[in-house]
């Protein structure tokens, strides 16, 4: 079954494996287009995150912040512990 959309206008999820190289070559790789795609992806993710976790006012948003804080401190502690052991040996 052939698609009615041209390959350039198709979303990545709708592109078949054989059409992938031509789809990639038809993309716009100017700095303005790349910046726009990054910005669009950021806003889509932020909208998803806000709708799923932070916007409901539940514990999910707080738990995500606490998990990120704990992960950051874990990696910082490993580096500090290594420096401490190196300093006194």
C-alpha positions, 0 to 999 in steps of 0.5 A: 500500500503506497503512501499518499504523502511525499517522502519529505512531508512524512514523519520519521515514524511513518517512513519505511526503511527503504525510504529512509536515506531519501527522507534524510537527504530531503531534510533542511540542515541549515542552522536556522532549521536545526535550531527550530527543530531543537526548540520544537523538540524541547517545547514538546518534551516540556509540554509532555512533562508538564501534562504528565507529572508536574501539572497534576499537582501530585507527588510525581513532580516532586519525586522527579526533582528529588531523584535528579538531586540524589543522582547528582549528589551520588556522582558528586560524592564519588568524585569527592571520595576519590579526591579524598583518598588520593589526597592522603595516600 
